Amino acid sequence: MIGDKVLWAILFGNIWMSGAHWVLGFFVGGLVYLLTLTMCLKSSCFQKNVGVFSTRQFSLLVALLCAVVVHILEDYILDIF
């Protein structure tokens, strides 16, 4: 039988790890979005559009891509796969 303390440690550890996993993705995505949007708006080449995308759409696409890459790297580094 697993004791109560061990059971709570297992549950809390899993919740904490999954929460930290998602917070890291949101933090990296938000940071990349703000940085990309700022760089595109400050540049004279990308005032309104980046190719067929608006600067906000392009920034969101780059941020989502970076958030996915961070999730994959975190899973690989922590050997969750």
C-alpha positions as CSV (number, residue, x, y, z in Angstrom):
1,M,0.0,0.0,0.0
2,I,1.1,3.5,-0.8
3,G,1.0,5.9,2.2
4,D,-0.9,9.2,2.1
5,K,2.2,11.3,2.0
6,V,3.7,9.4,-1.0
7,L,0.4,9.5,-2.8
8,W,0.1,13.3,-2.4
9,A,3.7,13.7,-3.4
10,I,3.1,11.8,-6.6
11,L,-0.1,13.7,-7.4
12,F,1.4,17.1,-6.5
13,G,4.6,16.4,-8.4
14,N,2.7,15.5,-11.6
15,I,0.4,18.5,-11.3
16,W,3.4,20.8,-10.7
17,M,5.3,19.4,-13.6
18,S,2.4,19.7,-16.1
19,G,1.7,23.2,-14.8
20,A,5.3,24.3,-15.1
21,H,5.3,22.8,-18.6
22,W,2.4,24.9,-19.8
23,V,3.6,28.1,-18.0
24,L,6.9,27.8,-19.8
25,G,5.2,27.5,-23.1
26,F,2.9,30.5,-22.5
27,F,5.9,32.6,-21.2
28,V,8.1,31.8,-24.2
29,G,5.2,32.2,-26.7
30,G,4.2,35.6,-25.2
31,L,7.8,36.8,-25.1
32,V,8.5,35.8,-28.7
33,Y,5.2,37.4,-29.8
34,L,6.0,40.7,-28.2
35,L,9.6,40.7,-29.5
36,T,8.6,39.8,-33.0
37,L,5.8,42.3,-33.1
38,T,8.0,45.0,-31.8
39,M,10.8,44.2,-34.3
40,C,8.3,44.1,-37.2
41,L,6.6,47.4,-36.3
42,K,9.9,49.2,-35.8
43,S,11.4,48.0,-39.0
44,S,10.8,50.1,-42.1
45,C,10.4,47.0,-44.3
46,F,7.5,45.4,-42.3
47,Q,5.2,48.2,-41.2
48,K,1.9,46.6,-42.2
49,N,2.5,43.2,-43.8
50,V,5.0,40.4,-43.8
51,G,4.4,38.7,-47.1
52,V,0.7,37.7,-47.1
53,F,0.4,38.0,-43.3
54,S,-0.2,41.1,-41.2
55,T,2.5,41.8,-38.7
56,R,0.3,40.5,-35.8
57,Q,-0.5,37.3,-37.7
58,F,3.2,36.7,-38.5
59,S,4.2,37.4,-34.9
60,L,1.5,35.0,-33.6
61,L,2.7,32.3,-36.1
62,V,6.3,32.7,-35.0
63,A,5.3,32.6,-31.3
64,L,3.2,29.5,-31.7
65,L,6.1,27.8,-33.5
66,C,8.5,28.7,-30.8
67,A,6.1,27.5,-28.0
68,V,5.8,24.2,-29.7
69,V,9.5,23.8,-30.1
70,V,10.0,24.6,-26.4
71,H,7.4,22.0,-25.4
72,I,9.2,19.4,-27.5
73,L,12.6,20.3,-26.2
74,E,11.4,20.2,-22.6
75,D,9.8,16.8,-23.1
76,Y,13.0,15.5,-24.8
77,I,15.4,17.0,-22.1
78,L,13.3,15.7,-19.2
79,D,12.9,12.3,-21.1
80,I,9.1,12.3,-21.0
81,F,8.7,10.7,-24.4
